[in-house]
Every structure is written in structure tokens, then in C-alpha cells.
Amino acid sequence: MIDLSNRVALITGGSRGIGAACVKLFIQAGCKVAFTYKQAKDEAGKLASQFNPADVLAVKADMESEKEINECIEQTIKKFGKIDILVHNAGIWNDGTIDKMTLEHWEELMKVNLTSNFLLVKAVLPYMKEKKFGRIINISSTAGQRGEAFHSHYAASKGGMISFTKSLAVELAPYNITTNSVAPGWVDTELNTEVFADAEFKENARKGIPVGRIPLAEDIAGPVLFLASDLAKHINGEILNVNGGSVLCG
């Protein structure tokens, strides 16, 4: 039912985890996809090799660099001629007790998680406005809605992303551009490998999810694909929680 033929998507952080799952689903739905990676060159190449070279483009881009973000957009336009869908998934997560957190630590996470969101939207907007069509989907987090002790910088970045999403939803709607966000809770991906190495911690996380399981990346990619499709054309400014019922907030 979901058909993204003749659409072009840019997915950040697409070499692994949620991003890679999105790349696969979008291409299966007929979409042409450009995706970014920072260091995972081998994973990016392996993923891209699974598809027709005419349908996929892997681009190295540091989300802290405005120059590299703009170059990523330019490369996507050069290959595919347009960008219809932006999925901003790239991000980092780490510990940070407020009394020990340095300004450098805070600013690095804000640049990667939030400032890049602004830079990406600003860069793709002229192309979406030209075509009078756009779907912007930001991968936020339940931490951005309820806060997260010992990860206040991460929660603040995702809370900023949520407010940014809602603000853009109204500002860009006249151009037939919708802006939404998917907010996962715990997900079994590389981002959480370190914390999930503690078996007791992982089991407690699982028990805290009413449906009784920690989702895989594919469980998040499905709702992202839905928001990019015509099935969701009247959804705008929504924060779609995908957490198995563990955090019930709007």
C-alpha cells in the first residue's frame, strides 16, 4: 500500500541502526535514497551494495559541519535531482551528570543532535519549496518529552528537536511540507550496545515496557515510513511515540 516511487529521501545516520532500517524500507517502497554516515564506511558500503546503484547514495558527512551538511545536500541533488523527504536520524547519546558535564561535552551533543537539524532543514527547504512538496521526519526521543536524569543534555537536545518540529509544522505547511517526529524509547541498536552489555540493566529496561520487549530498529523504521507516505498527508506537527507504552505522553 505504501508506494514511494518517484520520491527521493535523505536519511541521516543511515549506515546502521534505525537509519539503516529506514534505508531498507524506503528503497523497498520504491524510493531513491541518499544516506549519510560519519565513520562507519564499511557498514555504509555494505548497505549500499545491497541495492541498485541508481537507487542509493552513501555520503560521508559530519553532522557538526555545516560545510559537509551542505555538500551532502548538493551531492543528493546532483544524483537524484530533488529531495522530497528528509529523515533526520543521526545523533549521539552518552552519560552526563550535570555537576561533571563540561561545556565542550554539552556543545558537542547539541551540535550533533539539534543544530544539525536546523542546518539540514535550511539546506533542503529551497528544493522542497520549489516542488511544493516535502516530508520532514525527525527522530527525537521520549527523553525529550519527559526529561532524563543523568542525560540532561540529551533530553534537552531532543526536547529542542520536538519544539523545532512543531514550529516548522505551522511555518512550512503552506508549502505542502509536513513536519513530524518519531520518538522512540529504548531500542536494541548499536547506540545502546554499551548500556545493554549489562544484562541486568537490559532486562530491567525490557520489564519497564508494557508490551514486554525491547524493539528492534525495524520497529521504529515502519512508523517513519508511514509518516513519509501519502497515508499520513494530513498529519503535521505530531510526535509519534514508539515505545511499547512505556512512556505515555503527548
VOTOR-590973 format. One record per residue (C-alpha): residue in three letters; y, z, x. Coordinates in steps of 0.1 Angstrom, whole numbers, padded with zeros to 4 digits, always signed. Layout:
% residues N
alaYZX ...
***
This chain:
% residues 250
met+0000+0000+0000 ile+0024+0007+0029 asp+0035-0026+0044 leu+0060-0026+0072 ser+0056-0063+0080 asn+0089-0078+0093 arg+0101-0043+0103 val+0109-0031+0138 ala+0107+0006+0147 leu+0118+0025+0178 ile+0098+0057+0183 thr+0109+0081+0210 gly+0084+0102+0229 gly+0057+0077+0218 ser+0032+0079+0247 arg+0013+0109+0233 gly+0010+0135+0206 ile+0029+0129+0173 gly+0048+0099+0188 ala+0016+0081+0198 ala+0000+0087+0164 cys+0032+0072+0148 val+0030+0042+0171 lys-0006+0035+0160 leu+0000+0040+0123 phe+0032+0019+0123 ile+0015-0010+0140 gln-0015-0008+0117 ala+0011-0011+0088 gly+0023-0044+0103 cys+0054-0030+0121 lys+0065-0041+0155 val+0071-0010+0176 ala+0091-0001+0207 phe+0084+0034+0220 thr+0098+0055+0248 tyr+0082+0076+0275 lys+0096+0096+0304 gln+0068+0104+0328 ala+0036+0095+0311 lys+0035+0060+0324 asp-0003+0057+0324 glu-0006+0070+0289 ala+0021+0047+0277 gly+0004+0017+0293 lys-0029+0026+0279 leu-0015+0029+0244 ala+0004-0003+0246 ser-0026-0022+0258 gln-0044-0015+0226 phe-0022-0039+0207 asn-0009-0074+0208 pro+0019-0076+0234 ala+0040-0094+0209 asp+0040-0063+0186 val+0046-0035+0211 leu+0071-0025+0239 ala+0069+0006+0261 val+0102+0016+0276 lys+0108+0043+0302 ala+0138+0064+0291 asp+0151+0099+0299 met+0165+0115+0267 glu+0191+0133+0289 ser+0206+0100+0300 glu+0230+0081+0277 lys+0226+0051+0300 glu+0189+0050+0297 ile+0190+0055+0259 asn+0214+0026+0255 glu+0193+0004+0278 cys+0162+0013+0257 ile+0180+0000+0226 glu+0191-0031+0244 gln+0155-0038+0255 thr+0142-0034+0220 ile+0168-0057+0206 lys+0161-0083+0233 lys+0124-0083+0225 phe+0124-0079+0187 gly+0160-0089+0176 lys+0166-0058+0155 ile+0158-0022+0148 asp+0151-0012+0112 ile+0135+0022+0118 leu+0143+0050+0143 val+0118+0078+0146 his+0132+0105+0170 asn+0103+0125+0181 ala+0110+0131+0218 gly+0116+0168+0226 ile+0107+0198+0247 trp+0096+0233+0238 asn+0095+0263+0261 asp+0099+0301+0262 gly+0134+0316+0264 thr+0141+0353+0258 ile+0179+0354+0252 asp+0186+0380+0279 lys+0169+0360+0306 met+0179+0325+0295 thr+0202+0306+0318 leu+0229+0282+0307 glu+0210+0254+0325 his+0178+0262+0306 trp+0198+0262+0273 glu+0217+0230+0281 glu+0186+0210+0292 leu+0168+0217+0259 met+0199+0209+0238 lys+0204+0176+0256 val+0167+0165+0252 asn+0163+0177+0216 leu+0197+0174+0200 thr+0222+0154+0220 ser+0198+0126+0223 asn+0195+0124+0186 phe+0233+0117+0184 leu+0231+0092+0212 leu+0202+0073+0196 val+0217+0071+0162 lys+0251+0060+0176 ala+0233+0032+0195 val+0211+0019+0167 leu+0237+0021+0140 pro+0256-0012+0146 tyr+0223-0031+0143 met+0213-0013+0111 lys+0247-0018+0095 glu+0246-0055+0104 lys+0213-0058+0085 lys+0224-0034+0058 phe+0191-0016+0062 gly+0179+0014+0081 arg+0154+0043+0081 ile+0162+0072+0104 ile+0135+0099+0106 asn+0140+0129+0129 ile+0111+0152+0139 ser+0125+0186+0136 ser+0105+0219+0131 thr+0101+0248+0108 ala+0117+0268+0136 gly+0149+0250+0128 gln+0148+0264+0092 arg+0137+0300+0097 gly+0146+0306+0134 glu+0121+0315+0161 ala+0124+0347+0181 phe+0119+0342+0219 his+0126+0305+0213 ser+0162+0307+0200 his+0173+0277+0220 tyr+0145+0255+0205 ala+0152+0268+0170 ala+0190+0262+0174 ser+0183+0226+0186 lys+0161+0218+0156 gly+0184+0236+0132 gly+0212+0213+0146 met+0189+0183+0140 ile+0184+0193+0104 ser+0221+0197+0097 phe+0227+0164+0115 thr+0201+0147+0093 lys+0217+0160+0061 ser+0252+0150+0072 leu+0241+0115+0082 ala+0222+0111+0049 val+0255+0111+0030 glu+0276+0092+0056 leu+0252+0063+0061 ala+0238+0059+0025 pro+0265+0033+0016 tyr+0250+0010+0043 asn+0215+0013+0028 ile+0204+0036+0056 thr+0185+0067+0047 thr+0181+0097+0070 asn+0153+0122+0066 ser+0134+0147+0087 val+0098+0158+0091 ala+0094+0195+0100 pro+0060+0204+0114 gly+0048+0239+0122 trp+0021+0243+0148 val+0004+0210+0158 asp-0025+0206+0182 thr-0008+0183+0207 glu+0000+0183+0244 leu+0033+0201+0237 asn+0013+0232+0228 thr-0016+0229+0253 glu-0003+0259+0274 val+0001+0283+0245 phe-0032+0272+0228 ala-0050+0278+0261 asp-0050+0314+0248 ala-0079+0312+0223 glu-0069+0344+0205 phe-0033+0331+0201 lys-0046+0298+0187 glu-0069+0315+0163 asn-0041+0337+0150 ala-0020+0306+0146 arg-0048+0290+0126 lys-0052+0321+0104 gly-0015+0320+0096 ile-0018+0286+0080 pro-0029+0288+0043 val-0050+0256+0044 gly-0069+0271+0073 arg-0065+0245+0100 ile-0041+0235+0127 pro-0030+0199+0121 leu-0036+0170+0144 ala-0008+0146+0154 glu-0021+0121+0128 asp-0014+0147+0100 ile+0023+0145+0109 ala+0024+0108+0115 gly+0013+0100+0079 pro+0044+0116+0063 val+0066+0099+0089 leu+0051+0065+0079 phe+0057+0073+0042 leu+0094+0081+0048 ala+0098+0048+0067 ser+0082+0028+0038 asp+0097+0015+0005 leu+0078+0042-0013 ala+0104+0066+0000 lys+0135+0044-0005 his+0151+0070-0029 ile+0145+0099-0005 asn+0176+0108+0015 gly+0186+0139+0033 glu+0152+0155+0028 ile+0135+0179+0052 leu+0098+0174+0046 asn+0078+0204+0057 val+0043+0195+0070 asn+0028+0229+0079 gly-0001+0236+0056 gly+0020+0261+0036 ser+0027+0285+0065 val+0065+0283+0061 leu+0078+0278+0026 cys+0115+0270+0029 gly+0136+0240+0019 
***
